[in-house]
């Protein structure tokens, strides 16, 4: 039987169902070879020769394929239809040839299909081809570039910036985008402006809203009403005048649907609508693809196969009627730069099945499939027909002009199924429907209609103050309302540019030409894993460590984090995959300049690097102070100059008068009260609340330059979820509490059998500890309440220790652990189950314990999801490597040979 190889067991299972018993379908479980994580894996002196190594987890999979080839002499490589899939096929062929499993007589072919359906798989098997050499060379070039940057630039970071972890070719540019956006936000200065609107009535008693656009005969710009006084004058000018309808203009308009999904737009829309991260989105899409529900999900193409277009149009007609189907199919032009790597759009394989009919149990898969199905149908539907109405209202003397806008949907078209989300809300919309308004008729004030809005604005500021001046204005810090209750002015401020979400970051990278669809999810995940960026409320914030790395790269390796350079390099890599450029020429050109930049930087001392970064960051590190004093003078000692410093946890600002002065603060701002607070004195020692690498802590006294002894320190007590215990957070700490914590560990007394019993606080709460003279290790007993650390006496402590020694398994981590759920067998053998741990629920497979992500419900976790989670943990080192054979046996084997 021919041996067919795909990447995943789920894909293998689906394809085996279509091919039947005439084929042996096996999984490679992703890439089987990679460059070893050590210097020399890409030899720049030997024409960029690469050394490949089969991973420990992959050896058994390669062996299984080799075993299957013993009984059949045909190998069909059916990995994914993109650059990575082509590379996996090439690696498999090379690895199997090296171990002589592929002989001269072995027939090796490559097949690709864009969807895992019976028709697509059968057609692919009937049309085999050879491995695409240019596509493989494009992969080799990218892998070599990433290796050369990572293994040459990362050591420079380690030496020059303690705490920096590593740098990557695309990740560093992505990080720069986030850091520069944060710098824009910090430099932003809000500007005040006011908007005025009036609630008006038609002669038929229907209410509508209009906004002020003309004042004193002049068209208003955004900042013309700059303060409350200007706003009051505008409100008064409107209130004093009679208004009438100058013109009513209704224009037909239309909206056409968006193109079907490609990888980047799917990630963006999943983020907008569901808050899905790029990685979460791609994991769900991968499972949908492997189950045969959607076409291949890594694509930069938006075209659709003709038969799919026909099926889509038929599905629209059956569900919504013939009037929703346009006369001619919609054609979307593929904008992909590299046609060879572009595939069909992401679409359902069966247009007639919606999410409900598929009965998908996984929530992420169900939501994502529903999104893809709706977007695909919408892209082939009739456009929406609208009527946009603009009403101009003015006073008789032409001094005041207002405008009302509205929109009516005449025919909903594709909007019946789907509407694309927006990254940021717009200030002024025109979606409101207007009543019937006639030209020349009066526009009367709708008295009291805006009272509710005014009251709401008043709640945000101070209480509303009623004036009794001639204008009869009511006002507060946020609004000005006319006495008639129909004209309202609201205070507004310009807003800084928004921080990136994963969706807007992907969109920006796509606009700049940085990276490719298959890389976005891994790039964004990597910069978060390296702790350069954190994600809060779906927004991306740069950490201090990420800022320092970015400024360093911009000063010493600017060319390699430039947007144009990175985009141009992507274009060159596309030329390689098109067979238009030799990949070794590309590598040679890159390495010549890059190695020179590395050499120049390696001679710099850390002090020189910090001085340059200090100067570059000066506007952010040392902003002007309100009192006009030198922003570089230490606020604690008043003598030393502030300087940029680094530690393993990232950059910080410290006093140059160290060690006499120990003042430090984050690079993001002063924050002296939060970072270092004097609580008082005890026995002549100052008691400080400080913030360090691992959070807030207490310290007795200061570090003495002449003494090697460190001052007494104590962490604030936390629970197992690493949250501060109630009443013991930084804001709750008093001098009395601080002194009490600094007494720990507390000696309770001498045990009757010898040795001190101590009470202390640890990472998992309060405990007592004691070691008998004949014991190999101490005995620990957890205490239930924090107060017991300070109050527990000898009798109770001896009793607890005796109970623990009599039953040593009680309370021990992992003892008598009971599974919450048994999920089933792992493809490699062994059961997978869900357990409750001190850090939350986790999946256990053999020796791999993988904590479940926060957004995963243990009760709904499927076996397939659990396999993916434990496999990922195993790759990161969670699974122990098989034990090596004993040396004597190896020696004997060699001697025998």
C-alpha positions in Angstrom: 0.0 0.0 0.0 1.3 3.5 -0.8 2.4 5.4 2.3 0.8 8.8 2.6 2.3 11.3 5.1 0.5 14.4 6.5 1.3 16.6 9.5 -1.3 15.8 12.1 -3.1 12.7 13.3 -6.5 14.4 13.0 -5.7 15.2 9.3 -4.5 11.6 8.8 -7.7 10.2 10.3 -9.9 12.3 7.9 -7.8 11.5 4.8 -7.6 7.8 5.6 -11.4 7.8 5.7 -11.5 9.1 2.1 -8.7 6.9 0.7 -9.7 3.7 2.3 -7.7 0.6 3.1 -5.6 0.8 -0.1 -3.4 3.4 1.5 -1.4 3.7 4.8 -1.8 7.2 6.1 0.7 8.4 8.8 1.4 11.7 10.6 4.7 13.4 10.8 3.5 15.6 13.8 4.7 18.8 12.2 8.4 19.5 11.3 10.7 16.5 11.8 14.0 18.3 11.6 15.3 21.7 12.6 18.6 23.6 13.1 20.2 22.6 16.4 20.1 25.4 18.9 23.8 26.1 18.9 26.4 28.1 17.0 27.5 26.7 13.7 24.2 25.3 12.5 24.4 27.7 9.6 28.0 27.8 8.4 28.6 31.2 6.9 32.1 30.1 5.8 30.8 27.1 3.9 28.3 28.7 1.5 25.7 28.8 4.3 25.5 25.0 4.6 22.9 24.0 7.2 23.1 21.2 9.8 19.8 19.6 10.5 18.8 17.4 13.4 15.8 15.2 13.9 14.0 16.1 17.2 13.7 13.5 19.9 9.9 13.6 19.7 10.1 13.1 15.9 12.4 10.1 15.8 9.7 7.7 16.5 7.4 9.2 13.8 10.2 9.1 11.2 10.9 5.5 12.3 7.2 4.6 11.8 7.2 6.0 8.3 10.4 4.1 7.5 8.9 0.9 8.8 5.8 1.3 6.6 8.1 1.9 3.5 9.6 -1.6 4.0 6.4 -3.2 2.8 5.7 -0.6 0.0 7.9 1.3 -2.4 5.7 4.4 -2.9 5.8 7.5 -0.7 3.2 10.3 -1.2 3.9 13.5 0.7 0.6 15.3 1.3 1.6 18.0 3.7 0.0 21.5 3.7 -0.1 23.5 0.5 2.2 26.3 1.6 5.9 27.0 2.2 6.0 25.3 5.5 4.2 22.3 4.2 6.6 22.1 1.3 9.5 22.3 3.7 8.1 19.4 5.9 7.9 17.2 2.8 11.4 18.1 1.8 12.7 17.3 5.3 10.9 14.0 5.3 12.4 13.0 2.0 15.9 14.0 3.1 15.6 12.3 6.4 14.3 9.1 5.0 16.9 9.1 2.2 19.6 9.5 4.8 18.5 6.5 6.7 18.2 4.6 3.4 14.4 4.1 3.7 14.0 5.7 0.3 15.8 3.7 -2.4 16.4 4.2 -6.0 13.3 2.3 -6.8 11.1 4.2 -4.3 8.5 6.4 -6.1 8.2 9.7 -4.2 5.6 12.2 -5.1 4.1 15.4 -3.7 0.3 16.1 -3.6 -1.5 19.2 -2.3 -5.1 20.0 -1.7 -6.7 23.2 -0.5 -9.5 21.4 1.4 -9.7 18.1 3.1 -12.8 16.8 1.2 -13.1 13.5 -0.7 -13.2 15.3 -4.0 -10.2 17.5 -3.3 -8.1 14.6 -1.9 -9.1 12.2 -4.8 -8.2 14.9 -7.4 -4.9 15.6 -5.7 -3.9 11.9 -5.7 -4.6 11.8 -9.4 -2.3 14.8 -10.1 1.0 14.2 -8.2 4.1 16.5 -8.7 7.6 16.9 -7.5 8.7 18.9 -4.5 8.7 22.6 -5.4 12.5 23.5 -5.1 12.1 27.3 -5.2 9.5 27.1 -2.4 11.9 25.0 -0.3 14.7 27.4 -1.0 12.5 30.3 0.2 12.0 28.3 3.4 15.7 27.7 3.8 16.5 31.4 3.3 13.9 32.4 5.9 15.1 29.8 8.4 18.7 30.7 7.9 18.0 34.5 8.3 16.1 33.9 11.5 18.9 31.7 12.8 21.6 34.2 11.9 19.8 37.1 13.5 18.8 35.2 16.6 22.2 33.5 17.3 24.3 36.5 16.6 22.1 39.4 17.8 20.8 37.7 21.0 24.2 37.3 22.6 24.9 41.0 22.0 21.7 41.8 23.9 22.6 39.4 26.8 26.0 41.0 27.2 25.0 44.7 26.8 21.5 44.6 28.3 21.2 42.2 31.3 17.7 40.9 31.4 17.1 41.0 27.6 16.2 37.6 26.4 16.6 37.5 22.6 15.9 39.3 19.3 14.3 38.1 16.1 14.2 39.4 12.6 10.4 40.1 12.4 9.6 40.1 16.1 12.0 43.1 16.7 10.2 45.2 14.1 6.8 44.2 15.5 8.0 45.2 19.0 9.1 48.6 17.6 5.6 49.3 16.3 4.2 48.8 19.8 6.9 50.8 21.6 6.6 53.7 19.2 2.8 53.8 19.6 3.3 54.0 23.4 5.8 56.8 22.9 3.2 58.7 20.8 0.6 58.2 23.5 3.0 59.5 26.3 3.9 62.5 24.2 0.3 63.3 23.4 -1.2 66.4 24.9 -5.0 66.6 24.9 -6.7 69.6 23.3 -10.0 70.8 24.5 -12.9 71.5 22.1 -16.7 71.8 22.4 -19.5 70.4 20.3 -23.0 71.9 20.2 -26.2 70.1 19.2 -29.9 70.9 19.3 -33.0 68.8 19.6 -35.6 70.0 17.1 -39.2 69.3 16.2 -41.0 69.0 12.8 -44.4 70.7 12.5 -45.8 67.1 12.8 -44.2 66.8 16.3 -41.4 64.4 15.3 -38.0 65.0 17.1 -34.6 64.9 15.5 -31.0 66.0 16.4 -28.8 68.5 14.5 -25.3 69.7 15.2 -23.9 73.3 14.9 -21.8 73.7 11.7 -21.9 77.5 11.1 -21.6 80.3 13.6 -21.5 84.1 12.9 -21.8 83.2 9.2 -18.5 81.2 9.3 -18.1 77.4 9.0 -16.9 76.0 12.2 -13.7 74.0 12.4 -13.1 71.4 15.2 -11.3 73.7 17.6 -13.2 77.0 17.0 -15.2 76.4 20.2 -12.2 76.1 22.4 -13.7 76.5 25.9 -16.9 76.8 28.0 -17.2 80.5 27.3 -17.2 80.0 23.5 -19.7 77.2 24.0 -22.0 79.4 26.0 -22.0 82.0 23.4 -22.8 79.5 20.7 -25.7 78.0 22.7 -27.0 81.5 23.3 -26.8 82.4 19.6 -28.8 79.3 18.6 -31.4 79.8 21.4 -32.1 83.4 20.4 -32.9 82.7 16.8 -35.8 81.1 14.9 -34.7 78.3 12.6 -36.0 76.9 9.4 -35.1 74.1 7.0 -32.9 75.5 4.2 -32.5 72.3 2.2 -33.2 68.6 2.3 -31.0 66.4 0.1 -31.5 62.7 -0.2 -28.9 60.7 -2.2 -29.0 57.1 -3.1 -25.9 55.1 -1.9 -24.7 51.6 -1.8 -22.4 49.4 0.2 -20.7 46.3 -1.2 -19.6 43.3 0.9 -16.0 42.8 1.9 -13.8 40.2 0.2 -13.8 36.7 1.7 -11.3 35.9 4.4 -7.6 35.4 4.1 -5.4 34.7 7.1 -4.8 38.3 8.3 -8.4 39.5 7.9 -9.7 36.4 9.7 -7.4 37.1 12.6 -8.5 40.7 12.7 -12.2 40.0 12.6 -11.9 37.2 15.2 -10.2 39.7 17.4 -12.8 42.4 16.9 -15.8 40.3 17.3 -14.7 37.6 19.8 -11.6 39.0 21.4 -9.6 36.0 20.1 -5.8 36.3 20.0 -4.1 35.4 16.7 -2.8 32.1 18.1 -6.2 31.1 19.5 -7.9 32.0 16.2 -5.4 29.9 14.1 -5.7 26.9 16.5 -9.4 26.8 16.0 -9.1 27.3 12.2 -6.5 24.5 12.1 -9.0 22.1 13.7 -11.8 23.2 11.4 -9.5 22.6 8.4 -8.3 19.1 9.6 -12.0 18.1 10.1 -12.7 19.0 6.5 -15.0 22.0 7.3 -13.0 24.8 5.8 -10.3 25.3 3.2 -6.7 25.9 4.1 -6.4 28.6 6.7 -2.9 30.0 5.9 -3.3 32.0 2.8 -2.9 35.5 1.4 -5.4 34.9 -1.4 -8.9 36.2 -1.7 -10.0 34.5 -4.9 -12.5 31.6 -4.8 -12.7 28.5 -7.0 -15.4 28.8 -9.7 -17.3 25.8 -8.4 -17.3 27.3 -4.9 -18.7 30.6 -6.3 -21.5 28.6 -7.9 -22.2 26.7 -4.8 -22.2 29.9 -2.7 -24.7 31.6 -5.1 -27.0 28.5 -4.9 -26.9 28.5 -1.1 -27.8 32.3 -1.0 -30.8 31.7 -3.4 -32.1 28.8 -1.3 -31.8 30.6 2.0 -32.6 34.2 1.2 -34.2 34.3 -2.3 -33.1 35.2 -5.8 -33.2 38.9 -5.2 -30.2 38.5 -2.9 -28.1 37.0 -5.7 -26.3 39.5 -8.0 -26.7 38.9 -11.8 -22.9 38.3 -12.1 -20.6 36.6 -9.6 -18.4 38.9 -7.7 -14.7 38.6 -8.6 -12.1 39.6 -6.0 -8.6 40.4 -7.2 -5.8 38.7 -5.4 -3.4 41.3 -4.0 -0.8 38.8 -2.8 2.7 39.7 -3.8 3.7 36.1 -4.2 1.3 34.2 -6.4 3.0 30.9 -5.7 2.3 31.1 -2.0 -1.2 32.5 -2.5 -4.1 30.0 -2.3 -7.8 30.2 -2.4 -9.6 32.2 0.3 -10.7 30.7 3.6 -14.2 29.4 3.0 -16.5 26.5 4.1 -16.1 23.3 2.1 -19.9 23.0 2.0 -21.8 26.2 1.6 -25.1 24.7 2.5 -24.0 23.9 6.1 -24.1 26.6 8.8 -22.6 26.2 12.3 -25.8 24.8 13.7 -26.0 22.0 11.1 -22.3 21.0 11.8 -23.1 20.6 15.5 -19.7 21.8 16.6 -19.1 21.2 20.3 -16.0 23.4 20.7 -17.0 27.1 21.3 -14.1 28.6 19.5 -14.6 26.4 16.4 -18.3 27.1 16.4 -17.9 30.8 16.5 -15.1 30.9 14.0 -16.9 28.6 11.5 -20.0 30.8 11.8 -17.9 33.9 11.0 -16.3 32.2 8.0 -19.6 30.9 6.7 -21.3 34.3 7.0 -18.5 36.2 5.4 -18.3 33.8 2.5 -22.0 34.0 1.7 -22.0 37.8 2.2 -19.1 38.2 -0.3 -21.3 36.9 -3.2 -24.6 38.7 -2.2 -26.2 41.8 -3.6 -24.9 45.1 -2.2 -27.0 47.0 0.3 -29.0 50.0 -1.1 -29.2 53.0 1.2 -30.6 56.5 1.1 -28.5 59.1 2.9 -30.3 62.3 3.8 -28.6 65.6 4.7 -30.8 68.4 6.2 -29.4 72.0 6.4 -31.0 74.2 9.0 -30.3 77.9 9.3 -31.5 81.1 10.9 -33.1 84.0 8.9 -30.0 86.1 9.3 -27.7 83.2 8.1 -25.6 83.6 11.2 -26.4 80.2 12.6 -26.4 76.9 10.7 -27.0 73.4 11.8 -27.0 70.0 10.0 -28.9 66.8 10.6 -27.9 63.6 8.8 -29.5 60.2 8.6 -29.5 57.0 6.7 -32.2 54.6 5.6 -31.6 51.0 4.4 -33.8 50.6 1.4 -32.5 47.0 0.7 -30.3 45.2 3.2 -28.5 42.9 0.7 -25.4 41.3 2.3 -26.2 43.1 5.6 -28.9 40.5 6.2 -26.0 38.1 6.9 -22.9 39.9 7.9 -21.3 43.3 8.6 -17.6 43.8 9.1 -16.4 45.0 12.5 -14.5 48.2 13.1 -11.2 48.5 15.0 -12.1 51.8 16.7 -15.6 53.4 17.2 -16.3 56.6 15.2 -17.3 59.8 16.9 -20.1 60.9 14.5 -22.2 58.3 12.8 -25.0 58.9 10.3 -26.9 55.6 11.0 -29.9 57.3 12.6 -33.1 57.5 10.7 -34.6 60.9 10.2 -38.3 61.7 10.2 -40.1 63.4 7.2 -38.6 66.9 6.9 -39.7 69.4 4.3 -37.7 72.3 2.9 -38.9 75.7 4.1 -40.7 74.5 7.2 -39.8 75.8 10.6 -37.5 73.9 13.0 -38.8 74.4 16.5 -36.9 73.6 19.7 -37.8 70.4 21.5 -37.8 71.8 25.0 -36.4 69.5 27.7 -35.4 66.7 25.3 -31.7 67.1 26.2 -32.2 67.3 30.0 -31.3 63.6 30.5 -28.1 64.0 28.5 -27.2 67.1 30.5 -27.9 65.4 33.8 -25.7 62.4 32.7 -22.9 64.9 31.8 -23.3 66.5 35.2 -22.9 63.2 37.0 -19.4 63.0 35.5 -18.3 66.4 36.8 -19.6 68.5 39.7 -23.2 69.1 40.5 -25.2 71.2 38.0 -25.2 74.9 39.0 -28.2 76.9 37.7 -27.3 80.4 36.6 -29.8 83.2 36.6 -28.1 85.5 34.2 -29.7 87.0 31.2 -28.8 84.0 29.0 -30.4 81.6 31.5 -27.5 79.0 31.1 -27.1 75.9 33.2 -23.5 74.6 33.3 -21.0 72.4 35.0 -17.5 71.1 34.2 -18.6 69.0 31.3 -21.7 70.6 29.7 -23.6 73.8 28.9 -27.4 73.6 28.4 -29.7 76.4 27.3 -32.6 77.3 29.5 -35.1 75.9 27.1 -33.4 72.5 27.5 -33.1 72.0 23.7 -29.5 73.2 23.0 -26.6 71.4 24.6 -22.8 71.9 24.4 -20.5 69.1 25.5 -16.9 69.3 26.3 -14.5 67.0 24.5 -10.8 66.4 24.3 -8.7 65.0 21.5 -7.7 61.4 22.1 -4.2 59.9 21.7 -3.8 57.2 19.1 -5.1 53.9 20.5 -2.8 51.1 21.6 -2.6 48.2 19.2 -4.8 45.2 19.6 -3.7 42.0 18.0 -6.1 42.7 15.2 -4.8 46.3 14.5 -1.2 45.1 14.8 -1.8 42.4 12.2 -3.4 45.0 10.0 -0.4 47.4 10.4 2.1 44.7 9.7 0.2 43.7 6.6 0.1 47.3 5.4 3.9 47.6 5.9 4.6 44.3 4.2 6.2 42.9 7.3 6.0 39.1 7.8 3.6 36.8 6.0 0.2 35.3 6.9 1.7 32.1 8.5 4.0 34.2 10.8 1.7 36.7 12.4 0.4 34.5 15.2 3.8 33.2 16.2 5.4 36.7 16.1 2.8 38.3 18.4 2.9 35.3 20.7 6.8 35.4 20.9 7.1 39.0 22.0 4.6 38.3 24.8 6.3 35.1 25.8 9.6 37.0 26.0 7.9 39.5 28.4 8.7 42.4 26.0 4.9 43.1 25.7 1.9 42.4 27.9 -1.7 42.1 26.9 -4.3 43.9 29.0 -8.0 44.2 28.1 -7.1 43.1 24.6 -4.5 46.0 24.2 -0.8 45.5 23.8 1.5 47.4 26.2 5.3 47.5 26.0 7.2 46.4 29.1 10.3 48.3 30.2 12.4 45.5 28.9 10.8 45.8 25.5 11.4 49.5 25.4 15.1 49.1 26.2 15.6 46.4 23.6 13.9 48.6 21.0 15.9 51.7 21.7 19.1 49.6 21.7 18.3 48.2 18.3 17.3 51.6 16.9 20.6 53.0 18.0 23.0 50.2 17.0 21.1 48.1 14.5 18.7 50.6 13.0 18.7 49.3 9.5 17.5 45.8 10.7 14.4 47.2 12.5 13.5 49.6 9.7 10.1 49.0 8.2 11.2 49.5 4.6 14.2 47.2 5.0 12.2 44.4 6.5 9.5 44.7 3.8 12.1 44.8 1.1 13.7 41.6 2.5 10.2 40.0 2.4 9.9 40.9 -1.3 13.3 39.4 -2.0 12.3 36.2 -0.2 9.2 36.1 -2.4 11.4 36.4 -5.4 13.3 33.3 -4.2 10.1 31.3 -4.0 9.2 32.4 -7.5 12.6 31.2 -8.7 13.8 34.7 -9.6 16.7 35.0 -7.1 19.2 32.6 -5.6 18.7 32.2 -1.9 22.5 31.9 -1.1 23.1 35.2 -2.9 20.5 36.8 -0.7 22.0 35.3 2.5 25.5 36.4 1.5 24.4 40.0 0.9 22.6 40.1 4.2 25.4 38.5 6.2 28.1 40.8 4.9 26.5 43.9 6.4 24.9 42.3 9.4 28.1 40.6 10.6 29.9 44.0 10.3 27.3 45.6 12.5 27.6 42.9 15.1 31.4 43.3 15.2 31.2 47.0 15.7 28.9 46.6 18.7 30.7 43.8 20.4 33.6 46.1 21.4 31.3 48.6 23.3 31.2 48.5 27.1 27.9 48.3 28.9 28.5 51.8 30.4 28.9 53.3 26.9 25.7 51.6 25.7 23.7 52.8 28.7 24.9 56.4 28.2 23.7 56.3 24.6 20.4 54.9 25.5 20.1 57.3 28.4 20.5 60.2 26.0 18.1 58.7 23.5 15.4 58.1 26.1 15.9 61.4 28.0 12.6 63.0 26.9 10.6 60.0 28.2 12.8 59.3 31.3 13.2 62.9 32.6 10.2 65.0 31.6 10.0 68.6 33.0 8.9 68.9 36.6 6.1 71.2 37.6 8.3 73.1 40.0 10.9 73.8 37.2 13.7 71.9 39.0 16.2 69.8 37.2 14.4 66.5 36.2 17.7 64.6 36.5 18.2 65.5 40.2 17.4 62.5 42.5 14.1 63.3 44.4 15.3 61.3 47.4 18.8 62.6 48.2 18.6 65.8 46.2 22.3 65.4 45.2 22.8 62.6 42.8 22.0 62.6 39.1 19.5 60.1 37.7 20.8 57.6 35.2 19.4 54.7 33.1 20.4 51.3 34.6 19.6 47.7 33.7 18.9 44.6 35.7 17.6 41.1 34.9 14.1 42.4 35.1 14.6 45.2 32.6 15.6 48.8 32.6 15.1 51.3 35.5 16.2 54.8 36.6 18.5 54.9 39.6 20.4 57.5 41.5 24.1 58.0 40.5 24.9 58.5 44.2 24.5 54.7 44.8 25.2 53.1 47.3 24.8 56.1 49.6 21.4 56.6 47.9 19.3 53.7 46.8 16.5 55.5 44.9 15.1 53.7 41.9 12.0 53.9 39.8 10.6 52.4 36.6 11.5 54.0 33.3 7.8 54.8 32.7 7.6 57.6 35.3 8.4 59.1 38.7 6.0 57.1 40.9 8.2 57.7 44.0 5.3 57.3 46.4 4.3 53.9 44.9 7.9 52.6 44.4 9.6 53.6 47.7 7.7 54.7 50.8 9.0 55.4 54.3 6.6 53.9 56.8 8.3 55.1 59.9 11.1 54.0 62.3 11.5 51.1 64.7 14.4 50.8 67.1 16.2 53.5 65.2 15.8 51.7 61.8 13.8 53.2 58.9 11.1 50.8 57.7 10.6 51.0 53.9 7.9 49.7 51.5 9.7 49.2 48.2 8.9 47.7 44.8 11.4 45.2 43.3 11.6 42.7 40.5 9.0 40.4 42.1 6.7 43.1 43.4 6.3 45.0 46.7 8.5 44.1 49.7 9.5 45.5 53.1 13.0 46.5 54.2 14.5 47.4 57.5 17.1 50.1 57.1 19.3 50.8 54.1 22.1 49.0 52.3 25.4 50.1 54.0 28.3 50.5 51.6 30.9 49.3 54.1 28.9 46.2 55.1 28.3 43.0 53.0 25.2 42.2 55.1 21.9 42.8 53.4 19.2 44.5 55.4 16.2 42.4 56.7 13.5 42.1 54.0 10.0 40.5 53.8 7.5 39.9 51.0 3.9 40.8 51.5 1.8 37.7 52.1 0.0 36.2 49.1 -2.3 33.3 48.5 -1.7 30.4 46.0 -3.2 32.5 43.2 -0.4 35.0 43.9 -2.9 37.6 45.1 -2.3 39.7 48.2 -4.2 38.4 51.3 -7.1 40.7 52.4 -5.7 43.5 54.5 -2.1 42.8 53.5 -1.8 44.6 50.1 0.7 47.5 49.6 -2.1 50.1 50.3 -2.9 48.3 53.6 0.6 48.1 55.1 1.2 50.1 58.2 4.3 50.5 60.3 3.0 48.0 62.8 2.2 45.3 60.2 5.6 45.9 58.5 7.5 45.4 61.7 5.5 42.2 62.4 6.3 40.8 59.0 10.0 41.7 59.3 10.2 39.5 62.5 9.7 36.4 60.3 10.9 33.7 60.3 9.9 33.5 64.0 11.5 30.9 66.3 8.7 29.3 68.2 11.0 27.3 70.5 13.1 24.1 70.9 11.5 20.8 70.0 11.6 18.2 72.8 13.7 15.9 70.5 16.0 18.7 69.5 16.1 21.4 66.8 14.3 24.8 66.5 10.7 25.0 65.3 10.2 28.1 63.1 7.1 29.8 61.7 7.5 31.6 58.4 5.7 32.8 55.2 6.4 31.1 51.9 5.2 31.2 48.3 2.1 29.1 49.2 1.3 30.8 52.5 2.1 30.4 56.2 3.9 27.3 57.5 6.0 25.9 60.3 9.2 23.9 59.8 11.4 21.6 61.9 14.1 19.1 61.3 15.0 16.3 63.7 18.7 15.4 64.2 18.2 12.0 62.4 16.0 13.4 59.5 17.5 13.9 56.0 15.2 16.8 55.3 13.0 19.2 57.2 9.3 18.6 57.8 6.9 21.4 56.7 3.3 21.9 57.9 1.1 24.4 56.2 -1.0 26.7 58.4 -4.5 27.7 57.6 -4.5 31.3 58.7 -1.8 34.0 58.4 -2.3 35.1 62.0 -1.1 31.6 63.2 2.5 32.5 62.0 2.6 35.1 64.8 0.5 33.3 67.5 1.1 29.6 67.2 2.7 28.1 70.4 5.0 25.2 71.1 2.3 22.6 72.1 0.2 23.1 69.0 3.3 23.2 66.7 4.7 19.9 68.2 1.3 18.3 67.7 1.0 19.4 64.0 4.5 18.1 63.3 3.8 14.8 65.0 0.6 14.4 62.8 2.5 15.2 59.6 5.3 12.7 60.4 2.8 10.0 61.2 1.1 10.6 57.9 3.7 12.1 55.6 1.5 11.9 52.5 -1.1 14.2 53.9 -1.1 17.5 52.1 1.9 16.6 50.0 1.8 17.9 46.5 0.4 15.4 44.1 -0.6 12.8 46.8 -3.8 11.0 46.2 -4.6 13.4 43.3 -8.0 12.6 41.9 -8.8 13.4 38.2 -11.6 15.8 37.5 -12.1 14.2 34.0 -10.6 11.3 32.1 -10.3 12.5 28.5 -8.9 9.4 26.7 -5.7 8.1 25.1 -2.9 10.2 23.7 -1.8 9.1 20.1 1.6 8.2 21.5 0.1 6.1 24.3 -0.9 7.0 27.9 -4.0 8.5 29.3 -4.8 12.2 29.4 -6.8 13.6 32.4 -7.7 16.9 34.0 -6.6 17.6 37.5 -7.1 20.6 39.9 -3.7 22.1 41.0 -2.6 24.9 43.2 -2.2 27.1 40.1 -5.6 26.0 38.7 -6.7 23.1 36.5 -4.1 21.3 34.4 -3.9 18.5 31.8 -1.7 15.5 32.8 -0.2 13.1 30.3 2.6 10.8 31.7 5.2 13.2 33.1 3.8 16.3 31.4 1.7 18.7 33.4 0.3 21.5 31.3 -1.6 24.3 33.0 -4.8 25.1 31.1 -5.1 28.7 29.6 -7.5 31.0 31.5 -10.0 31.1 28.6 -10.3 27.2 28.5 -13.2 25.7 30.5 -12.0 22.3 32.0 -15.5 21.0 31.7 -15.7 21.6 27.9 -12.1 20.7 27.0 -11.9 18.1 24.3 -9.4 15.3 23.9 -8.0 17.0 20.7 -7.5 20.3 22.5 -5.8 18.5 25.5 -3.4 16.7 23.1 -2.4 20.0 21.5 -1.9 21.6 25.0 0.3 18.8 26.4 2.3 18.4 23.1 3.1 22.1 23.2 4.2 21.8 26.8 6.3 18.7 26.0 8.1 20.6 23.2 9.1 23.4 25.7 10.8 20.8 27.9 7.9 19.6 30.0 8.5 16.0 28.9 11.7 14.3 29.9 13.9 12.9 27.2 14.4 9.1 27.0 17.3 7.9 29.1 20.5 7.4 27.3 22.0 3.9 27.1 24.6 3.1 29.7 28.2 3.8 28.7 29.5 0.2 29.2 26.9 -1.1 26.6 28.0 1.5 24.1 31.7 0.5 24.6 30.8 -3.2 24.3 28.9 -2.5 21.1 31.9 -0.7 19.6 34.3 -3.4 20.7 32.1 -6.1 19.2 32.0 -4.1 15.9 
